[in-house]
Amino acid sequence: MQPIFRFAPSPNGELHLGHAYSALTDCGLCRAAGGRFLLRIEDIDRARCRPEYERGIYEDLAWLGVTWEEPVRRQSKHVAEYQAALDTLRTAGLAYPAFLSRAAIAAATADPGWPRDPDGAPLYPAAERDLPEADTAARIAAGEPHTFRLDMARAIAGVGPTSWQEDTEGTVAADPAAWGDVILARRDAEAAYHLAVVVDDAAQGVTNVVRGRDLYYATAVHVVLQRLLGLPTPRYHHHRLITDAAGRKLAKSDRDTSLRALRGDGATPADIRRMVGL
């Protein structure tokens, strides 16, 4: 079977050197494997995503020499697929409405010893997981803001031990419990990243996922969701991150590293490759 790779940026800012490294690494691995290369626009966050940033993605990638198959998958066109996946999890008793705001979560988890996920965020309070069904239904009907979260304890009990194949490490044992009850859908977006990415990868037939090391531990969540939804688990390759002088991961607000700005200052694609160590 011909391998299928994908690059999946969000159009919520200009691509920077970190994106260039990821796209070029991804494309290079795809070519070496004789695979197909797909592009996905992760525009599910409609409050932050803009058409001009999407146009910029196409321009920057083409300038770098990255080519992809058409059509491009845009998340905003596949909301029904994410909703169907969420409904499957809810019907199985694996997803529940969560009503605590960020401020309320911060207050409830202020104890310095409160467990935190690999990204440093406090785990959602377990006491909020088993609210009376009639109460939650009434609160939803009344329009109270809420998200939907995965009942991680039940999910793990249902799928058992999980793992994934990492290009540079072989079999990696997953630790989804470290993430607690992750968000599956928000009130301002039909699906959160964890749910959308596994649905998208399966829908596009992706066999090889190449992405930054910052998402390495999140793969544990994705493997659990893949098992729960009966979706295949791709092979993963988590590459190093491009950082600034202080060692921080680049952000889209760092205009001095944006590809558009660098191109405007006269940089060439060869310069970009040298700058990211390729």
N, C-alpha and C positions, 0 to 999 in steps of 0.2 A: 504494500500500500504506500502510495506517495505521501510523505509527511506534509503537514500543513502548519505553517507558522503564522503568527499575526502580530501586528503592532497596534496598540489601542490607546492613543492619547485622548485627553479631554480638552475640548476647545474653550477653556476658561482662562486662557492667557497665552503668551507667545512661547513657542518651544525654545528651550535653552540647550546648553552644551550637554547636559545630562540626557535629554531626549535624543540628541544626536548620537551620543555613544550607544544608547539602548537600541535605536533604530538601525544603526550601522552594524552593531553586533548581531542583532536579530536577523537582519537581511543576509549578513555574511554566513551565519550558521545555516540559514535556509538554503542558500545557494550551494554550500558544501554538501548538504544532505540531498540535493536534487529535489527540493520541496517546492510547494506553492506558497506565495507570500500574500497575506490578506491585510487589509487595513480596516480598523473599526474605530468609529468616532463615538467616544463615550460621553454623550451629551444629555444624559438623563437628568442632570442637575440644571434645570432650565433657568434658575435664578442667576447662575454664574456663567453659563455657556453662551457664547455669542457667535453669530455667523462670520464676523470678520476674523475671529481666531481660527475657525474651521478652515476658512480660505487660506489663512497663513500656514496651517499645517500642511496642506497640499503643496503650497509653494516651497516651503522649507524642505520637505522631503524630496520633492522633485529636484531641487537645487543640489541636494546632497547626493543625488544619483540613486535614490531608493525608488523602486518601482513596485507596484502592487496590482492585484487583479481587481477588476470591477465586477459587480457593483460594490461600493463601500457600504458596510453595515453601519447604520446609525441607530443608537439605542432608542432614541425618541420615537422611532417607527415600530418598536417591538414591545410596547408597554403591555399588551395583552399576554405576551409570553411570560413576562415576569409575574403578572398577576396570577396566571394559571399555576405557576410554580409556588407562589405564596399560598394560594388556595389549597394546593396539595399538602403543604406542610401544616396549614391550619386544620384541615380535615383530619389529619393524622394526630392532632393534638401536640404538634411540635413547634408551633408558633403562637404567640399570645400578644394581645395589645398591652403596651406599656405606656403609662400616663405621666411618669415623672419627667419634669423638664430638666434641662442641664443644670440649672441652679438647684433644683431639688435633689438631683443626684449628687451634686457636689456637697450639699449640706448633709445628706444621709451617709456619705462615705468620707467624711472629714477626718475620721480617726486615722492617724499616721500609719497604723498597721493594716488598714483596709487593703485587700488584695487588688492588684492592678494587672492589666493585660500587658503583653509585650511592648505595646506602644506607650505605656505609662498611664493609660486611662483607667479610672476605677471600675471594677466590675459592677454590673447592675445589681441592686439589692435583691436577694433571693425571695424576700418576703413579698415583693411585688409580683412575683411570678404566678401565684395561685389565688388571685382575687376571685370572688364569687362570679360565676358566669353571668348571672342576671345583672349584677352590678356593672360589669364591664360593658355589657350590651347596652344598658341604659346610658352609660357615659358616652359611648360612641354615638348613640342615637341623638344625644344632646349636643353633639358637635365638639366634645372635649378633645383638645389636641392629643395625639398619641402617635407612637410608632408601633411597628411589629417587630418582636425579637424572637430569636430562636431559643427554645428551651434546650440548652446545651446538655444538661444532665440526661434528659430523655433521649436526645439525639445520640449521644455516646452509647447509652444503654442499648439503643436499637441497632447500631452499626458495629459496635465492638471496636477493637484496636484498628487503627488505620495508618497508612503510610503512603509515601509517594516516591517516585524515581527522580533523583536529582542527577543531572549530567555529571557533575564533578564529585559526587559523593556516593552514588548508588542508592540503596534503599534508606529513606529517612523516616523514622517513626514520628507520627504526628502527635501533637499535644493540644488538641482543641480545647480542653478544659481550661487552659491558661487564658482563653479569651472570654470566658463566661458567656452570657446571653447576648450575642452580637445582634446589631440591628439589621433587619432584612428589608424594611421599607420605612420611609419617613413620610410625614404629611406633605412635605414640599417636593418629594420625588417618589415616583411610583415604585422604585426599587433602590436599595442601597447597593454599594459596590459588591459586597460578598455574594449576594444573590444574583445580581445582573451578570457578573463575570462568568459564573459557572453555566448559566443559561446560554449566554452568548458563545462561549467556547464550544459547547456541545452543538449548538445550532449551526456553527460555522465548520464543524468537523475538525477543530483544532487538535493536533496531536502533540505539538511542541510549544510550550509557553516559555518565552524568553522575557525576563523583566528584572527590575532592580532588586538588590539584596534587601531593601526595606520591606519587601512583600514576602520574604522567605517564610517567616513564622505564620503569616496569614494563610499560607497554603494549607495548614492544618484545618482551618475552617472550610476552605473550598473542597477539600477531600471529603469531609463529613457531608456537606451539602450534595456533592456529586453522588455519594452513596445513597443518601436519603431520597434523592430524586431519580435514581436509576440512570445517571449520566456517566459517561466514561471519564476517567482521570487521565489528563495528558501527561507527558513527560515534562519536567521543569528544568529551567536553567536560570538561576538567579545570579546576575553579574554584579560586579563591584559598582559603587556609586561614584559619580563625579562630584567633588566637593569644592567649596570655596577655600580661601586662604586660611580661614579659621577652622576648617575641617567640617563645616556644616553642609548638609545636602542642599543642592541648588534648588531655588524656588522660582516660580514664574514671575515673581516680583523683582527678581534680580535682573534688571534690564541690561546690565553690562555683559551678561552671558547669553542674552537672547540671540538666536540665530539671525533674526531680522536685523538687529542692530549691528551684529558683527559683519553681516553681508553688506550692510550700508556703509560700513567703515572700510570696505575693500577686502575683507577676508574671502578666501576661496574654499571650496570643499576640501581641498588638500590641507589647507591651514587648519580647518576644523578637525580633521582626522588626527593631525599632529597634536592639537591642543588637548584632545581626549585620550591620547596615548595609543592610537591605532596606527 
